[in-house]
Amino acid sequence: MAMPRPTVAQFAYGSCAVILSTLALLLLSGTSSGAGVAAVAVVALALGLVVAVRVPGPRSRRPAVTRPATPLPVRATVPSPSREQVREPVHERAAS
C-alpha cells in the first residue's frame, strides 16, 4: 500500500511553522550553546510536522452517499358530490 503524498499546502504550512517557531524559540530562549540550538531545532521540526499533518488533505472526488428521503404518507380524500353534480336519473320516453 503506497503512502499518500503530502500536498502543497502541507509543505507550505509545515515549512513556515518550522522557520517561524525556530526564530521565535531562539529569540525567546536566548540560548547560544550547541545543545540548546539542537533542542530548539528538534522542537521546531516536531511542531512543523504536527502542523503539516493537521492541514486537511485533498477532498474525495466521490459524491457523498445520501439516503433517499422516506416518502411521507399520502391521504387520499374523495370530495363528496355537490348538489349540482347529483343528477336525477333520466327516463327515456317511449317513442309513440
N, C-alpha and C positions, 0 to 999 in steps of 0.2 A: 504494500500500500504506500503510495507516494505521499510525501508531506506537502501540505499546501504552501504555495509561495507567498511571502509577505507582499502586501500591496504597497503602492507608492505612499499612501497616507501613513501606513505603519512605519515605513522607513523615515519619513519626514518628521513625524511626531517623536519617534524614538531618538533620532539624532538630535533634535532640538532639546529634548529633555536631558540627554547626556551632556551636551555642551553647556546649557544654562545651569544645570544643577552642579556641574563641576566648578564653573566660575563662582557660583553662589557659595558653595561649600568651602572653596579655597579662600574666598574673601572673608567669610564669617569665622572660619576656624583659625585663620592666621598661621597655619602650620607651614613650616619650612623644611621639615625633615623628610627623608625619602619614604619612611614608613607611613607618615601622615598623608603624604601626597598619594601613595599607593592605596591607602584606605579610602580616601576621598574618591579616587578613580573607580574603585570597586563598587562603592555605594552609588556613584553616579551611573555606572553601567547597569547596575541592578534596577535602579529607578527608570532608566531608559527602556530596559526590557519590559518592565511592568507596564509602562505607558504604551509601548508598541503592541503588547498583547491585548490591552484593553480597548484599542481602537477597533470599532466594528469592521468586520470583513465585508467582502462583496456580498450583495444580496443574491438570493437564489433567483434564477430566471423562471423557475416553475411557478405557475399560479397556485395560490393557496387553495387547498381543498375546502370547499364550502358544502355544507349540508343543504339539501333542498328544504325550503320552508314547508312546514307542516300545513296542509290545507285546513282552512277553517270550515267548520260545519256550515252547510247552507240550508236554510229553512225555506222550503218551497211552500208558498202560500198561493191559494187559488182564490181570486176575488169572487165574492158572491154576486150572482146575477142581479142587475138592477131591474126596475120595472120596465124600462124601455126594451131591455133585451128579452124579457119573457114575452113570448107571443102566444096568442091563443091558437089552438090547432085550427087549421084551415079545412073546412068541409067542402068537398067538391060537390057541385050540383050535378045532378044527373041531366044529361042532355035530353031535351024534350022535343 
